[in-house]
Amino acid sequence: MNWRYIRFALKKGVMISIPDAHSIKEIDNIRWGIAAARKAGLTKDRTWNAQSSNEIKRWIAAKK
């Protein structure tokens, strides 16, 4: 995702998930997702796949 869209999504309250690798051969591609996230100012508390399972459950419950 373009870092500009991440900023827009954050302003709208959207949680962002940084893409991970789909195979061992793609593991180095993670750096591009992290670079875009950093450039946009994404923090751990707004990163979906950096949350614990309990934090995700609380977030889902709050959205109901």
Long-range contacts (C-beta under 8 A, 24 or more apart in sequence): 1-33, 1-36, 2-36, 3-36, 3-37, 3-39, 3-40, 4-40, 6-36, 6-37, 6-40, 6-42, 7-40, 7-41, 10-40, 10-41, 10-42, 10-46, 15-46, 15-47, 15-48, 15-51, 15-59, 16-42, 16-46, 16-47, 16-48, 17-47, 17-48, 17-49, 18-42, 18-47, 18-49, 18-50, 20-49
